[in-house]
Amino acid sequence: MQSGFAQELHGKTALVTGGTRGIGFAIARAFLERGARVAITGRKEDGVRAAVASLRDAGPDRVLGVAAHSARPEDVARAFGEAQAAFGTVQVVVNNAATNPTMVPLAEVEPEVFDKILETNLKGYWLVAREAARRLREAGVPGSIVNVSSVAAFRAWPGLGAYGVSKAAVNMLTQVLAAELGRHSIRVNGIAPGVVRTRFSEALWKAPGAEEKAAARSSLGRIGEPEDIAGAAVFLASDASRHVTGQTIIVDGGTTTG
Ligand SMILES: NC(=O)c1ccc[n+]([C@@H]2O[C@H](COP(=O)([O-])OP(=O)(O)OC[C@H]3O[C@@H](n4cnc5c(N)ncnc54)[C@H](OP(=O)(O)O)[C@@H]3O)[C@@H](O)[C@H]2O)c1
C-alpha cells in the first residue's frame, strides 16, 4: 500500500498565532515554503507588518498578517474571518502565542500576573481552538490544531511555575479537544520545545555562561533554534501525521531524557 501522503501543505490555509517572531515566525516560514497560505497574528501592528514583509519572499501572495490578541474573542474571530476571506477555511491552526512576564517562585507570583499568564497561555489557546473547530465543522472539512506547549509542562522548573502550570493545562486541552473533535476529522496535537533561542527565553541563554549550561543539559549538546521546532509543526499540520492525535511531541534535543 502506498502511503499516499507528503509533508506538503499545498492548498492548505494555516493560521499561526504569535507568528511575528521566534518560533511562530519559523513555523509560518516553513509552512509557506511547503506551499500553504498562511495568516499570522501578533498584538503589535508594526510587528505584524514587519513579519509579513520578511515572509513575502517565501510566498508573495500567500501571507497575511492580522493584529489580534489571542485572549480576546472578538480579535480571534476577526483573525479567522480575515484569513478565511483571503484564503478560505483555516484548516491548520498553530496556537503559539504565549507569555511569561515573571521569573519568581510560584508562591510569590502576584494574582494579576498569574491571571495574565493563564489568560494568554490557556484561555487564548482554548478560544483559538474553539473558533477553529466551529468553522471547520461548519465547512465540513478536516483540520489540524497544533498547540505549542513546553517541557516546563512535564517537569517543575523553579521560577517558571505559573507558566509551567499553564502549559500542563495546555497538554490536557490538547487531549480533551482531540478526544472530542476526532469524529469531525479534526486532529489536535502539541509540541513541547526545550530552551529555544528567542526573545521570550533570553533569560535562559543570553547571560554569560547560560547558553553553555542549557546546552550541557541536552543530549545533542546545544539549545534549540526556532527552525528546529518548525519540522514537528510541518509534520503535525500535514497528512503525514493523519493518524496522530492527542499527542504532545517533545522537541528539546534530548534535555528531558538525557
Ligand atoms: N523560546 C523558548 O525557549 C520556548 C520554550 C518552550 C516553549 N516555548 C513556547 O513557544 C511559543 C513561542 O515562543 P517564542 O519563544 O517564539 O516567543 P517570542 O519570540 O516572544 O514570540 C512570541 C510571539 O507571540 C506574540 N504574542 C504574545 N502574546 C500574544 C497575544 N496575547 N496575542 C497574540 N500574539 C501574542 C508576539 O507578538 P506581540 O508581542 O506583537 O504580541 C510574538 O509574535 C510560546 O508558546 C512559548 O511558550 C518557547
The ligand as an SDF file (V2000), in Angstrom:
LIG
                    3D

 48 52  0  0  0  0  0  0  0  0999 V2000
   11.6790   30.0940   23.4700 N   0  0  0  0  0  0  0  0  0  0  0  0
   11.6690   29.0380   24.2560 C   0  0  0  0  0  0  0  0  0  0  0  0
   12.6920   28.6590   24.8550 O   0  0  0  0  0  0  0  0  0  0  0  0
   10.4070   28.2490   24.4320 C   0  0  0  0  0  0  0  0  0  0  0  0
   10.4850   27.0370   25.1160 C   0  0  0  0  0  0  0  0  0  0  0  0
    9.3370   26.2840   25.2760 C   0  0  0  0  0  0  0  0  0  0  0  0
    8.1440   26.7250   24.7640 C   0  0  0  0  0  0  0  0  0  0  0  0
    8.0720   27.9100   24.1100 N   0  0  0  0  0  0  0  0  0  0  0  0
    6.7800   28.3450   23.5940 C   0  0  0  0  0  0  0  0  0  0  0  0
    6.9050   28.6730   22.2350 O   0  0  0  0  0  0  0  0  0  0  0  0
    5.9240   29.6490   21.8990 C   0  0  0  0  0  0  0  0  0  0  0  0
    6.5740   30.8140   21.1680 C   0  0  0  0  0  0  0  0  0  0  0  0
    7.5690   31.3620   21.9900 O   0  0  0  0  0  0  0  0  0  0  0  0
    8.7630   32.2450   21.4190 P   0  0  0  0  0  0  0  0  0  0  0  0
    9.9350   31.8760   22.2330 O   0  0  0  0  0  0  0  0  0  0  0  0
    8.8310   32.1660   19.9580 O   0  0  0  0  0  0  0  0  0  0  0  0
    8.2630   33.6920   21.8800 O   0  0  0  0  0  0  0  0  0  0  0  0
    8.5340   35.1690   21.2960 P   0  0  0  0  0  0  0  0  0  0  0  0
    9.7790   35.1990   20.4900 O   0  0  0  0  0  0  0  0  0  0  0  0
    8.4070   36.0730   22.4650 O   0  0  0  0  0  0  0  0  0  0  0  0
    7.2940   35.4010   20.3200 O   0  0  0  0  0  0  0  0  0  0  0  0
    6.0170   35.4740   20.8550 C   0  0  0  0  0  0  0  0  0  0  0  0
    5.0410   35.8120   19.7600 C   0  0  0  0  0  0  0  0  0  0  0  0
    3.7160   35.8130   20.3250 O   0  0  0  0  0  0  0  0  0  0  0  0
    3.0860   37.0830   20.1010 C   0  0  0  0  0  0  0  0  0  0  0  0
    2.1850   37.2770   21.2310 N   0  0  0  0  0  0  0  0  0  0  0  0
    2.4590   37.3630   22.5460 C   0  0  0  0  0  0  0  0  0  0  0  0
    1.3320   37.4980   23.2640 N   0  0  0  0  0  0  0  0  0  0  0  0
    0.3160   37.4870   22.3800 C   0  0  0  0  0  0  0  0  0  0  0  0
   -1.0900   37.5740   22.4970 C   0  0  0  0  0  0  0  0  0  0  0  0
   -1.6940   37.6960   23.6780 N   0  0  0  0  0  0  0  0  0  0  0  0
   -1.8420   37.5330   21.3820 N   0  0  0  0  0  0  0  0  0  0  0  0
   -1.2590   37.4170   20.1500 C   0  0  0  0  0  0  0  0  0  0  0  0
    0.0560   37.3220   19.9860 N   0  0  0  0  0  0  0  0  0  0  0  0
    0.8430   37.3650   21.0860 C   0  0  0  0  0  0  0  0  0  0  0  0
    4.2540   38.0500   19.9660 C   0  0  0  0  0  0  0  0  0  0  0  0
    3.9320   39.2230   19.2500 O   0  0  0  0  0  0  0  0  0  0  0  0
    3.3910   40.5780   20.0320 P   0  0  0  0  0  0  0  0  0  0  0  0
    4.3880   40.8480   21.1040 O   0  0  0  0  0  0  0  0  0  0  0  0
    3.2920   41.6100   18.9740 O   0  0  0  0  0  0  0  0  0  0  0  0
    2.0560   40.1960   20.5690 O   0  0  0  0  0  0  0  0  0  0  0  0
    5.2210   37.1770   19.1640 C   0  0  0  0  0  0  0  0  0  0  0  0
    4.8210   37.1180   17.8120 O   0  0  0  0  0  0  0  0  0  0  0  0
    5.2260   30.0160   23.2110 C   0  0  0  0  0  0  0  0  0  0  0  0
    4.0450   29.2560   23.3190 O   0  0  0  0  0  0  0  0  0  0  0  0
    6.2180   29.5760   24.2540 C   0  0  0  0  0  0  0  0  0  0  0  0
    5.5980   29.2750   25.4870 O   0  0  0  0  0  0  0  0  0  0  0  0
    9.1710   28.7010   23.9430 C   0  0  0  0  0  0  0  0  0  0  0  0
  1  2  1  0
  2  3  2  0
  2  4  1  0
  4  5  1  0
  4 48  2  0
  5  6  2  0
  6  7  1  0
  7  8  2  0
  8  9  1  0
  8 48  1  0
  9 10  1  0
  9 46  1  0
 10 11  1  0
 11 12  1  0
 11 44  1  0
 12 13  1  0
 13 14  1  0
 14 15  2  0
 14 16  1  0
 14 17  1  0
 17 18  1  0
 18 19  2  0
 18 20  1  0
 18 21  1  0
 21 22  1  0
 22 23  1  0
 23 24  1  0
 23 42  1  0
 24 25  1  0
 25 26  1  0
 25 36  1  0
 26 27  1  0
 26 35  1  0
 27 28  2  0
 28 29  1  0
 29 30  1  0
 29 35  2  0
 30 31  1  0
 30 32  2  0
 32 33  1  0
 33 34  2  0
 34 35  1  0
 36 37  1  0
 36 42  1  0
 37 38  1  0
 38 39  2  0
 38 40  1  0
 38 41  1  0
 42 43  1  0
 44 45  1  0
 44 46  1  0
 46 47  1  0
M  CHG  2   8   1  16  -1
M  END
$$$$
